[in-house]
């Protein structure tokens, strides 16, 4: 075997052994974060004590974990009676100074209680009256902020409603389109939660946290 043949063989080995497109693709492939159910259960236990002390609904509550990427389901309907998540949806957060309806802060949202900030606010909310909305399925629920971090929610017109651009299924690593601070879910998801909220005889807790 000549020297030139050896060089050709070495080049072929290098190209196919170290420049495999499939290997490169897997190397840079996004890894989906896993859901920490125990952390949610801990938050739910605290939520239950709050609901019990404030005469809120003690069958279920809504927990929204803003530490999760917006392309993942992070809106959880937690059943106190079953001690588990019974529904989970995508939910948007406020764009703040970013572009409306984009996903520029999908993994690092900012929060504010200031009117006109277009940011979401962390804290506990009482879900209030059901009414007409210009968005989605044309139904909304008024939100009343119960903490110092979100007590301007009613003044800011922060409501729970649906939005056509929110997906039914997870879209990670893309993010959910961002609005002006309202927790918005897909039309299909809203119809599920609406049937629960409108039949509740007591106020339901929504807790947005990070």
C-alpha positions, 0 to 999 in steps of 0.5 A: 500500500502506497503512502498516498493510499494510507493518507486517503484512508486516514482522511475518510476515517476522520471525516466519517468518524469525527464529523458525523452529522447525527452526532453533532445534532444530538450534541446540540439538541435541547434537553427538556427540563423535568418537572419537580412534582415534589416542589409543586406538592410542597407549594400546594400544601401551603396553598391549602392552609391559606385556602382553609384559613380564608374560606376559599375553595379547598377542592382545588387551586391553580398554581403557576410556576414562573421558574419554568420555561414558557414553552413548558406546561407550568399552569397547574390545576392542583386537586387538594382532594387527590393530592396531585395535578389534574390539569396542566397547561401552557400559560403566557407571562407579560412581555415587560419592555420586550416585544408583544406576542413574541417569546423574548423572555421565555426562560427569564421573565421579569415581574412588576406590580406597576401599572403600565409595566406590561409585566406579570406580578407574582403572588396570590390572587383571588379569582373573581367575577366571570365576564365578557372578554375581547380575547379568545373564547370571549370569557374572562375572570377578574383577578384580585391581587392579595399580596403587596407584589400584586395588589394593583392587579385589578387596577391594571386590568390583569385578568385570566383569559384565553388567547388564540396564539397559545398552544394546547401542547408544549412547544419547548424550546420555543416559548409561549407568546407574551402579552401585557401581564395577564395569565393567558392560556389556550382556548381549549385549556380555558374551557376546561378551567372555566367549567370548574371555576363557574361551578365553584361556590367559593373563591378559587386561589391562583398563585403565581410564583417563581 
